[in-house]
Amino acid sequence: MNKNRHLARPTSIVEQKRFKLYKKGKFWVTAFAATTILSVGFFFDTPIMNALGTNTTVHADTISPTESQITVTPRSADNFVDPTPNTITLSSYLIQSQDGQTILSGRLVVSLDKNTGDLYAMRINNDGTIYSNSRNLVNKNDTSTYGQNIFGYGNLGKIKYNSATNTYFANTNNNGSHIVRRYSFAGKANNTGWVGNSGSEPVAQIQKITVKYIDSDTNQEIKSPTIFNEYGGQNYTITHPETINSYQYQNTDDSGNGYISQQDITVVQYYKSNFNADDHKPTVDPMKPGSDPITGTGTPGDTVVLTDKDGNKLGEGTVGEDGKYSITPSRPTTADESITATPTDKDGNKGTATTENVGKPDFNADDHKPTVDPMKPGSDPITGTGTPGDTVVLTDKDGNKLGEGTVGEDGKYSITPSRPTTADESITATPTDKDGNKGTATTE
């Protein structure tokens, strides 16, 4: 940056009037107002001037309602600040004679250019105007001449920069006739009092401010952090989004605002979930064994995952705008097995699961019709075949029960009649499955 980036002290009456207008923010925008960052990112800022006269910084990305925002305000020492836009006043120094009888007018001021990172020094008048053009300490490291024609104090007060340690300090002339006192950003003198050498001050560096969004119940992050990169030497204030998805803001820890020193800062904001798991509990329609789609209802937009009793995933689907879902299982289901439907909303919150058992297949009476082997009169067992597990009841033509038995795993049954059978009489075998469904009877 050009060393003449600051306004020189006005000499003519017209220039003085223009400079006063500048200082009041009527001619140009005032340069030492708060800097507001309206969005976030890992990049530097592009300064723009608004109509109110504040030095506002806007990032190039779009503003998200679920991101925190940051406002940074350069700290100042009374009226003695560098009025150049996008600068941070780091220190100001008052110089007086050793005997305390003479206090030199104005102060020496050190500032940092946020665009370039360069360090500048200048003399500020008591009314806050710049006495002389500023001097770039980093690029013009001729410290022996500082204070002679640049600040108007001659050799009585100088600002020196040490490139090896990246520090600066103020000192007075070697004969000890004057002393210097450093003022903090709040305008109060530090504890060193009046000294010949102010002591080295580190140049402000870019620090990282990380904002974390935490579930107050689980202490887990509910979204990725927001990160700001700002120079030290400034006050900052972090705002918060009132809601993040289904979460409501609760509070921010003590780091929500403060001063950016020479270290990174972590800000923690706490949120509480408004999610009601029962409101998302799905239904599961009656199921039959096989590969037919499993259907049900749920909250529109929720993802429903189907699992078996062992937690194996059988499929997933999304609840439509009509509140219904349909999921084809990855394998055929079997009678009586349990199927669990677990919903998850678009923000990753899990709702209450629903578990139902697969029903029985539709009963077909003819599928259970038994056979009766050829019979001889007498008391020999009557045999035949049927559906394994079915109970077969034998009756005569008048419906009198002659006996019953169960079809074995081999598909066969054998029943000894309760009385001897006679030639030509009819015997009926009627099957019933284990659920009580009667199959088609056979008469022989």
Helices and strands as residue ranges (DSSP letters): G 3-5, H 13-23, E 35-37, E 46-49, E 55-58, E 70-74, E 87-97, E 107-113, E 119-124, E 135-136, G 143-145, G 154-156, E 157-162, E 167-172, E 178-183, E 201-202, E 206-215, E 226-231, E 234-238, E 243-244, E 247-252, G 254-256, E 257-260, E 265-273, G 277-280, E 294-297, E 303-307, E 313-318, E 324-327, E 338-344, E 354-357, G 365-368, E 382-385, E 391-395, E 401-406, E 412-415, E 428-432, E 442-443
